[in-house]
Amino acid sequence: MIKHDPTARALVIAMPEVFPWVRHLSSAELRAFTLELVEALSDAAELDVDATTQEVIAGWRATARIKADPAHYSEARKATSGDFGPVQVSA
């Protein structure tokens, strides 16, 4: 519904009030985050699956965090090669 609802623009405009870090996202990224969040919230309401909502917020917040620091963003955009070994997962 958000894809076609004229009030979707109002939701996108309101996002910085709820998530101040979205100012580091491009307008296309902000729209993508908003749509993804609404879909995750719909799943939470309809399917009682709320873990996805936290994953969506955490993922987009991490993107904003990297983009907020020009040095980290530049480093993140560099090409990589090789195997960096196992990934440590922290709880």
SULRA-V32176 format. One line per field, one symbol per residue. phi: phi as a letter, one per 20 degrees, with the letter a starting at -180 (. if undefined). psi: psi as a letter, one per 40 degrees, with the letter a starting at -180 (. if undefined). burial: I if it has 24 or more other C-alpha atoms within 12 Angstrom, else O. A space follows every 10 residues. Layout:
phi = ???
psi = ???
burial = ???
This chain:
phi = .ffdffffff ffffgffecg fffeefffff fffgffffff fffffedlcd ffgfffffff ffffffffdg ffffffeffc bndenfeede e
psi = dddeheeddd dddeddddgd eeeeiidddd dddddddddd ddddddefge dddddddddd ddddddddhd ddddddeiii iaheaihhhi .
burial = OOOOOOOOOO OIOOIOOOOO IIIIIOOOOI IIIIIIIIOI OOOOOOOOOO OOIOOOIOOI IOIIOOIOOO OOOOOOOOOO OOOOOOOOOO O
